[in-house]
Structure formats: structure tokens, C-alpha cells
Amino acid sequence: MTLSVTANWGCVRARKPDDDKAELKSRADDLARRKTRKIAKGKYMQWNNWSGRHRVELDSLRFVRREEDAAAFVAEYAATGKTIRVAGSGHSHAPVVVNEEAILDVSGLSGLVSVDQDTKTAWMRAGSTIYSLGIQLHEHGLALRNQGDIDRQQVGGVIATGTHGTGRNLKNISGSVKGVKLILADGSFVNCSAEENADLFQVARLSVGSVGVITQVEMVLNPSRVLQESGVPMSYDEVAPRIPELIENNERWEFFWFPRNDQTVTKSINPSDEPPSYPLAEEGGRRAFSFEVLPNHRSVPHTEMEYSIPAESGPECFARIRELIHSKFPEVQWPVEYRTIAEDDIWLSMAFGRPTVSISVHQDVRLDEEPYYRACEEIFLSYGGRPHWGKVHYLSADQFAAIYPHWGDWWRVRDQYDQNGVFLNEHFRSLRPA
Ligand SMILES: Cc1cc2nc3c(=O)[nH]c(=O)nc-3n(C[C@H](O)[C@H](O)[C@H](O)COP(=O)(O)OP(=O)(O)OC[C@H]3O[C@@H](n4cnc5c(N)ncnc54)[C@H](O)[C@@H]3O)c2cc1C
């Protein structure tokens, strides 16, 4: 039997009775008043993220189709002493794009630049969406090694936040980056890799948009393969003792736990020798090339907090989150997701130096998630958790310094390449070490 996570997420909303709508609307209006910015005088442009939670009126929202135009804009705008953030597809839940001065939209910098079949690597423009790359790479017999739950993001966006899928031996997408071309604050282009400007490479392959405009990325790829997906419903009590075994026995394994009925949907994805099966089945039963099987449709607007914790603490930490929801937040209907990520050596990666489990909690975007998320965060931190860069967290600079051994190094190198803080927004400036 297969079971779609999408269908379950739909139920989460569908089950809401009509008479809850007025209350939800009034809570949403209240949240909008508290969490979005007021229209500032003289600011005519507007940018908002995918969920609509972050909205900003700004001086300049610039769209570019050519790298040279991006460089000219950066050189000219930075010379005025103002700040620039780059926007990808706006799918982050944290205010990592929000800026009241300039936002540079790089979605026009799209497409493959070159492919090397021998080394199984490709240079791609940073504004390429993951879904557009899927078919292009497949035509060369290649595929991304890992990707997230959706494929709407851009390459520049996913590597800036350490976006990942699941798989005990699969690093996050930044872990596949071999080279980066970017525009610095003076408008100049620079390339970096493990061999060339290695310090800048450490910062640029997971930069949270804070060191420059990434225009091209070189990625190490896999051969394009057929994957078989299998979605199996299980009760939490069945899954809990089997978590290590199911992770070990599958190339990619995860589960969603639904608090209302204490059931899970487990998902395994493994290579298959069978041919792809079209038309593509629903989520949970697909067999096709990886770019067709890995992404899902997650259209219900929500916010999300995700923490990465040492893999060995995963089951216990998850059990505490479940207990918290049952005892203190019984109204929460949204699922909790459990995934694995391989260890890497990227300074700001959530999986730096340790095999990792990620646990994600979600809430309806119209509801105030803060008390729930803060209570979860306390549990995650007690296991040495690190927040996803693109999702909600409430941490301070000191807390980041405590959980990332190279926090100071990352800032030192960043500052060296952007002395005037052109690429810092209010959110990231507030995280600078004292
Ligand atoms: C429905 C949904 C599902 C998700 N699923 C997953 C998942 O499965 N796994 C996971 O790990 N995350 C997931 N995320 C989070 C998401 O992958 C990240 O937040 C990702 O960064 C979004 O990419 P984006 O292109 O939208 O970037 P944005 O949100 O627009 O930007 C993110 C950061 O990247 C920077 N940036 C973007 N492009 C460039 C560039 N060219 N140069 C320099 N900086 C740049 C921005 O300045 C910003 O700091 C999900 C989010 C949503 C809304």
C-alpha cells in the first residue's frame, strides 16, 4: 500500500471546520500586523517570500538576465553605501532575503553552462531552478546527487542554506559544490574552489547570501538513475524501534509523523533495475528518474522550523518532540519530518563534523507558531541542535558561536571580502560575533 504525504497534508487543512475560518482570519490579520513591515515612506517596491510571512517595502528590486548587468548594478549600488541581498525563489522561512535597500533577483541567470562527462561535473547558472536542471542534466545522463522535498528553489538559494534531502550517505547540496563564481562588493568577478581562494570557497559554498552574488556553480553529479519510491503507513510505535534499521537498509529513508492520529508515513527511495513507469504515479509509488521521484508538491502555505542534531540522538529527540506536542500543543495538526544527512566539512553546514538527523516541525502560516517553535527549539538545543539556515529560529550571535566551531573564521573571511557589509541585511548583521 502506498500513501501520499501530500494527501495527508491536504487533510490537515481540509479537516479544519468552516467555523474556524473566521478565527483563523482574525489571527492571520493580527499576525500580519505584528510580523510584516509597515510601508515605509518613499519605498515603492515590494518583495515577499513564498509563504507571505516575510514582506518588505524596499528602494530597489532589480531583475537581471546577464552576469555583467548584475556586476554593474552591484558596483554602482554598493558605491552609494547601501546594502544588497540576493533573492532566489524566496522559499526560505527565515528573513534571509528581506532588505529595505536593494534586492537583486537573479532568476534570469539560468541554465547549464558546461558539462564534463568524464568527471561527471557541470557548471550551472545560479538562478537555475532545481526543476529546470533535472531534465537538462538528464539529457546528459546526469543528475543532482541530492535534492530537497520540493524543486522550486534555485541553485544559489539551496547552496546558500545547506538544503538537503534524506540519505545516511548523502551530503546536503552544498556538499556537491566543487567551484563557485561570484560577484564581490566592488562588482568584480572571482572564482573559488578547494584549490583557488580556498578560504572564500569555505564561505561561499554555504554563505546565507552574505558574501556576494553567486552567478555560477560547479557541481559534482551522479549518473541519472531510476529510483523506486515506496510510501508505507505505520504507527509511531511500529516505526520508533525500527528507525536505525530502516535508515541503514535504504539509500534514502524518512518519515512524517502526524500528531492527530499518531500515525506515520514512511518513505523509502532506492535504485531500481526496472524501467521508469509513466504516467508517473502519485507520491509514495513513483518509479522514474531521480529528478521525477525526489521532488513533491507542497502547496499549502506554512512556516517551518528544522534542527539538525547528531544522528545518534535522533530517535530520543524525536520522542521528546512527540511528547511535547501531545502534552502541551495538542492542537498542532501539522506533521513532523525526520531525515538523515551525511557529515561534511563546510564551516556553516548543519552537518559539519557529524552524521546528522534533521527534525522539522511545521505550522499553518496563519497561526502564531512562536510558542510551539520556541518549546521545540529548547529541546533541539539540548541535543546540540543547529537550525536550518532557511527556516525559523530564535538564536543569537552567541548561540551560533557555541554551536559552530568555525563561526568566527566564517565571519573573518566574509568581512575580508566585503569590508563594508554590502551583502548583510538587518537579520544577518544582528548575528555578527561581538
Ligand atoms: C515548501 C518548502 C519545502 C522545502 N523543502 C526543503 C527540503 O526538503 N530540504 C531543505 O533543506 N530545505 C527545504 N526548504 C527550504 C529551502 O530549500 C531553502 O530555504 C532554500 O534556501 C530556498 O531556496 P530559494 O532559491 O528559494 O532561496 P531564497 O529563499 O530566495 O534565498 C535563500 C538564501 O540564499 C541566498 N541566495 C539565493 N540566491 C543566491 C545567489 N545567486 N547568490 C548569493 N546568494 C543567494 C539569499 O540571499 C538567501 O540568503 C523548503 C522550503 C519550502 C518553502
The ligand as an SDF file (V2000), in Angstrom:
LIG
                    3D

 53 58  0  0  0  0  0  0  0  0999 V2000
    7.6820   24.1070    0.6540 C   0  0  0  0  0  0  0  0  0  0  0  0
    9.1340   24.1230    1.0330 C   0  0  0  0  0  0  0  0  0  0  0  0
    9.8410   22.9360    1.0480 C   0  0  0  0  0  0  0  0  0  0  0  0
   11.1890   22.9220    1.4330 C   0  0  0  0  0  0  0  0  0  0  0  0
   11.8450   21.7290    1.4620 N   0  0  0  0  0  0  0  0  0  0  0  0
   13.1330   21.6880    1.8880 C   0  0  0  0  0  0  0  0  0  0  0  0
   13.8400   20.4500    1.9590 C   0  0  0  0  0  0  0  0  0  0  0  0
   13.3140   19.4080    1.6220 O   0  0  0  0  0  0  0  0  0  0  0  0
   15.1160   20.4670    2.4390 N   0  0  0  0  0  0  0  0  0  0  0  0
   15.7270   21.6070    2.8500 C   0  0  0  0  0  0  0  0  0  0  0  0
   16.8670   21.5570    3.2920 O   0  0  0  0  0  0  0  0  0  0  0  0
   15.0760   22.8050    2.7460 N   0  0  0  0  0  0  0  0  0  0  0  0
   13.8250   22.8610    2.2810 C   0  0  0  0  0  0  0  0  0  0  0  0
   13.1750   24.0730    2.1800 N   0  0  0  0  0  0  0  0  0  0  0  0
   13.9500   25.2890    2.4410 C   0  0  0  0  0  0  0  0  0  0  0  0
   14.5610   25.8160    1.1490 C   0  0  0  0  0  0  0  0  0  0  0  0
   15.1550   24.7930    0.4080 O   0  0  0  0  0  0  0  0  0  0  0  0
   15.6660   26.8470    1.4620 C   0  0  0  0  0  0  0  0  0  0  0  0
   15.1560   27.8580    2.2670 O   0  0  0  0  0  0  0  0  0  0  0  0
   16.3010   27.4040    0.1830 C   0  0  0  0  0  0  0  0  0  0  0  0
   17.3000   28.3020    0.5370 O   0  0  0  0  0  0  0  0  0  0  0  0
   15.3120   28.1240   -0.6960 C   0  0  0  0  0  0  0  0  0  0  0  0
   15.9100   28.4120   -1.9470 O   0  0  0  0  0  0  0  0  0  0  0  0
   15.4730   29.7020   -2.7450 P   0  0  0  0  0  0  0  0  0  0  0  0
   16.0210   29.6280   -4.1210 O   0  0  0  0  0  0  0  0  0  0  0  0
   14.0450   29.9320   -2.5820 O   0  0  0  0  0  0  0  0  0  0  0  0
   16.3300   30.8080   -1.9500 O   0  0  0  0  0  0  0  0  0  0  0  0
   15.8240   32.1050   -1.1700 P   0  0  0  0  0  0  0  0  0  0  0  0
   14.9400   31.6950   -0.0660 O   0  0  0  0  0  0  0  0  0  0  0  0
   15.3450   33.1130   -2.1170 O   0  0  0  0  0  0  0  0  0  0  0  0
   17.2200   32.5950   -0.5570 O   0  0  0  0  0  0  0  0  0  0  0  0
   17.8800   31.8190    0.4160 C   0  0  0  0  0  0  0  0  0  0  0  0
   19.2650   32.4360    0.6660 C   0  0  0  0  0  0  0  0  0  0  0  0
   20.0500   32.2510   -0.4890 O   0  0  0  0  0  0  0  0  0  0  0  0
   20.6360   33.4800   -0.8890 C   0  0  0  0  0  0  0  0  0  0  0  0
   20.8060   33.4020   -2.3430 N   0  0  0  0  0  0  0  0  0  0  0  0
   19.9080   32.9620   -3.2480 C   0  0  0  0  0  0  0  0  0  0  0  0
   20.4450   33.0000   -4.4840 N   0  0  0  0  0  0  0  0  0  0  0  0
   21.7000   33.4940   -4.3440 C   0  0  0  0  0  0  0  0  0  0  0  0
   22.7560   33.7920   -5.2500 C   0  0  0  0  0  0  0  0  0  0  0  0
   22.6550   33.5650   -6.5630 N   0  0  0  0  0  0  0  0  0  0  0  0
   23.8900   34.3270   -4.7450 N   0  0  0  0  0  0  0  0  0  0  0  0
   24.0290   34.5460   -3.4220 C   0  0  0  0  0  0  0  0  0  0  0  0
   23.0690   34.2830   -2.5190 N   0  0  0  0  0  0  0  0  0  0  0  0
   21.9360   33.7640   -2.9800 C   0  0  0  0  0  0  0  0  0  0  0  0
   19.6420   34.5370   -0.4220 C   0  0  0  0  0  0  0  0  0  0  0  0
   20.2440   35.7940   -0.2730 O   0  0  0  0  0  0  0  0  0  0  0  0
   19.2250   33.9370    0.9160 C   0  0  0  0  0  0  0  0  0  0  0  0
   20.1800   34.2750    1.9040 O   0  0  0  0  0  0  0  0  0  0  0  0
   11.8470   24.1380    1.7940 C   0  0  0  0  0  0  0  0  0  0  0  0
   11.1260   25.3400    1.7640 C   0  0  0  0  0  0  0  0  0  0  0  0
    9.7810   25.3310    1.3870 C   0  0  0  0  0  0  0  0  0  0  0  0
    9.0120   26.6270    1.3740 C   0  0  0  0  0  0  0  0  0  0  0  0
  1  2  1  0
  2  3  1  0
  2 52  2  0
  3  4  2  0
  4  5  1  0
  4 50  1  0
  5  6  2  0
  6  7  1  0
  6 13  1  0
  7  8  2  0
  7  9  1  0
  9 10  1  0
 10 11  2  0
 10 12  1  0
 12 13  2  0
 13 14  1  0
 14 15  1  0
 14 50  1  0
 15 16  1  0
 16 17  1  0
 16 18  1  0
 18 19  1  0
 18 20  1  0
 20 21  1  0
 20 22  1  0
 22 23  1  0
 23 24  1  0
 24 25  2  0
 24 26  1  0
 24 27  1  0
 27 28  1  0
 28 29  2  0
 28 30  1  0
 28 31  1  0
 31 32  1  0
 32 33  1  0
 33 34  1  0
 33 48  1  0
 34 35  1  0
 35 36  1  0
 35 46  1  0
 36 37  1  0
 36 45  1  0
 37 38  2  0
 38 39  1  0
 39 40  1  0
 39 45  2  0
 40 41  1  0
 40 42  2  0
 42 43  1  0
 43 44  2  0
 44 45  1  0
 46 47  1  0
 46 48  1  0
 48 49  1  0
 50 51  2  0
 51 52  1  0
 52 53  1  0
M  END
$$$$
